[in-house]
Amino acid sequence: MDPLRSLTRSRVASMIDHTLLKPEATTNDVDALISEAQELGVLAICVSPSMLPVKAEGLVVATVAGFPSGKHQSLVKGVEARMAVEAGAVEVDMVIDVGRALAGDFDAVLQDILIVREAVGMKTVLKVIIESAALPDEAVVRVCEVARTAGADFVKTSTGFHPAGGATVHAIELMAQTVGGQLGIKASGGIRTAEAAQAMIAAGATRLGLSSSRGVLDGFAD
């Protein structure tokens, strides 16, 4: 059977990080996000580190580091990530310095990821946001390889805040060809329909970062 034919609402929900990273988000907004996540039966919530700790029974708690620009000192990213873990996060999505990748300085990208990896420990799930829409294919491949070398658990397409755009099927395919089966692959940024989510999963995504989770899930049958 075609595995995509078995994409039920509950199966897709089990792949979703229900996300709220808007700078204007309030505590009430986060509480509403958690309630909606619990109602929808998604895997995780992803909120800004300043909103932690949270009470999110039955949900994985994820956060971000160096978000959204990635232009933070690596040690600052590491401290931010460690503080978030101490406040209850079990997954951290860190942003690389995209400019370093564009310049071909992949040693700097490696060190950046390694510092955050060391800061959060091996029990924390580390996702590396590569901002794929801003990178040429060759750099996407190299950053994915570097993330694997650094001990990341996932590579992730996008912050959702970059003007170059968010997740694309092409980027997911490229990432899957490079590290599929070795690292998880998170598609994030601009996924607002069931059709878009299905296309990302077909291309190799194993996790979805969504702010429109309800609308996406409503397109799948139970």
C-alpha positions as CSV (number, residue, x, y, z in Angstrom):
1,M,0.0,0.0,0.0
2,D,1.1,3.5,-0.8
3,P,2.2,4.9,2.7
4,L,0.6,8.3,1.8
5,R,-2.8,6.7,1.4
6,S,-2.6,5.8,5.0
7,L,-2.0,9.4,6.1
8,T,-4.8,9.7,8.7
9,R,-5.5,12.8,10.8
10,S,-4.0,11.1,13.9
11,R,-0.8,10.0,12.1
12,V,-0.2,13.5,10.7
13,A,-1.0,15.0,14.2
14,S,1.8,12.8,15.6
15,M,4.3,14.6,13.4
16,I,3.3,18.2,14.3
17,D,5.1,20.8,16.3
18,H,2.2,23.2,17.0
19,T,4.1,26.5,16.9
20,L,3.8,30.0,18.3
21,L,6.9,32.2,17.9
22,K,5.4,35.6,17.1
23,P,7.2,38.4,19.1
24,E,3.9,39.7,20.3
25,A,2.8,36.4,21.8
26,T,1.5,36.7,25.4
27,T,1.1,34.1,28.2
28,N,-2.5,33.9,27.3
29,D,-1.7,33.1,23.7
30,V,0.7,30.3,24.8
31,D,-2.0,28.9,27.1
32,A,-4.4,28.9,24.2
33,L,-1.8,27.2,22.0
34,I,-1.3,24.4,24.6
35,S,-5.1,23.9,24.9
36,E,-5.5,23.7,21.2
37,A,-2.5,21.3,20.9
38,Q,-4.0,19.0,23.5
39,E,-7.4,19.1,21.7
40,L,-5.8,18.3,18.3
41,G,-3.6,15.5,19.7
42,V,-0.4,16.8,18.1
43,L,3.0,15.7,19.3
44,A,4.6,18.9,20.5
45,I,4.3,22.6,21.0
46,C,7.1,25.1,20.1
47,V,7.3,28.4,21.9
48,S,9.9,31.1,22.5
49,P,12.3,30.4,25.4
50,S,11.1,33.5,27.2
51,M,7.7,31.9,27.6
52,L,9.0,28.9,29.5
53,P,8.3,27.1,31.8
54,V,4.8,26.0,30.7
55,K,2.3,23.3,31.8
56,A,1.7,21.2,28.8
57,E,0.6,17.8,29.9
58,G,0.8,15.1,27.3
59,L,2.9,17.3,24.9
60,V,6.6,17.5,24.0
61,V,7.9,21.0,24.8
62,A,10.2,22.5,22.2
63,T,11.8,25.9,21.9
64,V,14.2,27.9,19.8
65,A,17.7,29.3,20.1
66,G,19.4,32.1,18.1
67,F,15.9,32.8,16.6
68,P,15.2,34.0,14.1
69,S,18.4,35.5,12.6
70,G,21.0,33.0,13.8
71,K,23.4,36.0,14.1
72,H,24.0,35.4,17.8
73,Q,27.3,34.4,19.2
74,S,27.4,30.6,19.5
75,L,28.0,30.8,23.3
76,V,24.9,32.9,23.6
77,K,22.9,30.3,21.6
78,G,24.3,27.6,23.9
79,V,23.3,29.5,27.1
80,E,19.9,30.3,25.8
81,A,19.3,26.7,24.8
82,R,20.6,25.4,28.2
83,M,18.4,27.8,30.1
84,A,15.4,26.6,28.1
85,V,16.2,23.0,28.8
86,E,16.5,23.8,32.5
87,A,13.0,25.5,32.2
88,G,11.5,22.3,30.8
89,A,12.2,22.2,27.1
90,V,13.2,18.8,25.8
91,E,13.7,19.8,22.2
92,V,15.6,22.8,20.8
93,D,15.5,24.2,17.3
94,M,18.6,26.3,16.8
95,V,19.2,28.7,13.9
96,I,22.6,28.6,12.1
97,D,24.4,31.6,10.9
98,V,23.2,31.5,7.4
99,G,25.7,34.1,6.2
100,R,28.5,31.7,7.3
101,A,27.0,29.0,5.2
102,L,26.6,31.3,2.2
103,A,30.2,32.2,2.5
104,G,31.3,28.6,2.5
105,D,32.5,28.7,6.1
106,F,31.2,25.3,7.1
107,D,33.7,24.9,9.9
108,A,32.1,27.9,11.6
109,V,28.7,26.3,11.1
110,L,30.0,23.1,12.6
111,Q,31.4,24.8,15.7
112,D,28.1,26.7,16.1
113,I,26.1,23.5,16.2
114,L,28.6,21.7,18.4
115,I,28.5,24.4,21.1
116,V,24.7,24.1,21.3
117,R,24.9,20.3,21.3
118,E,27.3,20.4,24.2
119,A,25.2,23.0,26.1
120,V,22.0,21.0,26.0
121,G,23.4,17.5,26.3
122,M,22.7,14.4,24.3
123,K,19.2,13.7,25.9
124,T,17.8,16.9,24.3
125,V,16.6,16.6,20.8
126,L,18.5,19.2,18.7
127,K,17.0,20.5,15.4
128,V,19.2,22.6,13.2
129,I,17.3,25.3,11.2
130,I,19.3,25.8,7.9
131,E,17.0,28.4,6.2
132,S,17.0,26.4,3.1
133,A,15.2,29.0,0.9
134,A,18.2,31.3,1.4
135,L,20.8,28.8,0.4
136,P,21.9,27.2,-2.9
137,D,21.5,23.5,-3.2
138,E,25.2,22.8,-2.6
139,A,25.1,24.7,0.7
140,V,21.9,22.9,1.8
141,V,23.7,19.6,1.3
142,R,26.9,20.7,3.1
143,V,25.0,22.2,6.1
144,C,23.0,18.9,6.4
145,E,26.2,17.0,6.4
146,V,27.7,19.3,9.0
147,A,24.6,19.0,11.2
148,R,25.0,15.2,11.1
149,T,28.7,15.4,12.0
150,A,27.8,17.7,14.9
151,G,25.4,15.2,16.4
152,A,22.1,16.9,15.6
153,D,18.9,14.9,15.6
154,F,17.0,16.8,12.9
155,V,17.6,19.3,10.1
156,K,14.8,21.8,9.6
157,T,14.1,24.0,6.6
158,S,13.1,27.3,7.9
159,T,12.3,29.8,10.7
160,G,9.2,31.0,8.8
161,F,10.5,34.6,9.2
162,H,13.0,34.8,6.4
163,P,12.0,36.9,3.3
164,A,13.4,34.2,1.0
165,G,10.5,31.9,2.0
166,G,9.8,28.7,3.9
167,A,9.7,25.0,3.3
168,T,9.7,23.6,-0.3
169,V,9.3,20.1,-1.6
170,H,12.7,20.5,-3.4
171,A,14.5,21.4,-0.2
172,I,12.9,18.5,1.7
173,E,13.9,16.1,-1.1
174,L,17.5,17.4,-1.1
175,M,17.7,17.1,2.7
176,A,16.2,13.6,2.6
177,Q,18.7,12.5,0.0
178,T,21.5,13.8,2.1
179,V,20.6,12.6,5.7
180,G,17.3,10.8,5.4
181,G,17.3,7.8,7.6
182,Q,20.1,9.2,9.7
183,L,18.5,12.5,10.9
184,G,14.9,13.6,11.2
185,I,13.7,16.2,8.7
186,K,11.4,19.0,9.8
187,A,9.5,21.0,7.2
188,S,8.5,24.4,8.6
189,G,7.4,27.7,7.1
190,G,4.3,28.4,5.0
191,I,2.6,25.0,5.3
192,R,-1.1,25.8,5.7
193,T,-3.0,23.1,3.9
194,A,-3.3,19.3,4.0
195,E,-2.1,19.2,0.4
196,A,1.1,21.0,1.3
197,A,1.7,18.9,4.4
198,Q,1.2,15.7,2.3
199,A,3.6,16.9,-0.3
200,M,6.3,17.6,2.4
201,I,5.8,14.1,3.9
202,A,6.0,12.5,0.5
203,A,9.3,14.3,-0.1
204,G,10.7,13.0,3.1
205,A,9.6,15.2,6.0
206,T,9.3,13.3,9.3
207,R,8.2,16.3,11.4
208,L,6.0,19.4,10.5
209,G,6.3,22.8,12.1
210,L,2.9,24.4,11.8
211,S,1.0,27.4,13.2
212,S,-2.1,26.4,11.2
213,S,-2.3,22.9,12.6
214,R,-6.1,22.8,12.8
215,G,-6.6,23.8,9.2
216,V,-4.1,21.3,8.0
217,L,-5.5,18.4,10.1
218,D,-9.0,19.2,8.9
219,G,-7.9,18.1,5.5
220,F,-7.2,14.5,6.7
221,A,-9.7,11.8,7.5
222,D,-9.6,9.8,10.7
